[in-house]
Amino acid sequence: MMLRLIPKVFYDTLEEGLDLFVNCLGFEVRYRDDDLAVVERDGAKAYIVASPEFAAKDRPEIAIETDNIHALYDEIWARCPHMLHPNGNTVQKKPWGATEFAVLDKTTVCIIFRQW
């Protein structure tokens, strides 16, 4: 019945969010106006919203599950190694059983990639 959860991520400008989701993570813009962009990749979606007020209040951590974490890591490392999270910049098996790595943008939005 429920198909997917789609986060809304606030930024000062759309360009900041598009830098992470499009330029680094390879999402495609499906819709864009002055204050909103809908981005998607492989069925994963996010709403990027320009709102300095809410961006100042909320810097989320978002997890995305994958079925090929090593290929995804290699792709992101080749595209934007500077965005790999300082505490998660390699693919690592975690004590809870997941294999993970993470990216962190300049506004401190964190995306954790996880394979169970």
N, C-alpha and C positions, 0 to 999 in steps of 0.2 A: 504494500500500500504506500508506504513512504519510500520515495526513490532516492533522494539525496538531500543533504544539508548544504546550503549555499551561503557562505559567510559574506558579510558586508564589511569591507575594510576601509577605514577613513584615512585620508591623507590631506595635507595642506593643498596639494595640487594633484590633478590626475597623473601628471607626468611622473611624479614620485612612485605611484603605485604601478604604473605601466612599466617603469624601469625594472621593477622586481618581477612582475608577473609575465610581461611580454618579452623584454630584452634578456632577462636572465633565465626564467623558467620555461620560456617557449610557448606560453599561452597565446591564443589568437583573440583579437578584439571582435566580438560579435555585435556589439552596439556601443555607440559613444555619442554623448552630447556634451554640453559645457560642464556638467557636474557629475556625470555617471558614465562608467564604462563597464560593460559586461564582458568578462574574459572567460575563455574555455580552452581546455586541453584534455583530450582523452576522456571526456565526460565529467571532468572536474571543472567547476565553475566558481567564480567569485565576482562580487560586485565591488568595483573600485569607486569610491565616492569622494569628491572634493569637498571637504568640510574642515577648515582649520580648527573650529571649535571642538568638534568631536575627535579629531586627530590628536589634539592635545590631551584628551581624556582617556584614550584607549589605544594601546599598542598591542595587538593580539599575538598569540602564539597559535598557529594552525598546524594540524597534522594532516598529511596526505599519505594514505596507504598506497603502496605500489606492489607490482608483482615482479619487477626487475630492478632492484635498487642499485645494482652495480652499473648497469647501463645508464640509468638516470643520473647517478653520481658522475660518471665519466662525461656525460653531455653537459651537465651544469659546470663541472670543473673546467671544461674546455671553453665554455661560453663566458663564465663570470666567476673565476676563482676567488676574486676579492670579496664576494658575497657569502662565501662559506663561513658558517658560524665559528668563531674562535674555539668554542667548546664542543663543536660537532663537525669539524672539517674533514673527517674521514668516516668511512663506513665502519660502524662498530656494532658488535653484538652486545646488547644491553642485558643486565641481570634479569629483567622481566621477560626475556626471550625474543624480543624484537631486534631486528637489525636496522640501524638508523644513521642518518646524517642530517644536517640542518643548514639552512641559509638564514642570514640576518641582513636586512637592508639598513640604509643609513638612518631610517626613522625608528629602528628597532622592532619592526615587524619580523617575527620569526616563523619560518616554515620548516617543520620537521617532516622528513620523508621516512616512512616506516614500512618494513616488510616483515610479516609474521612468518 
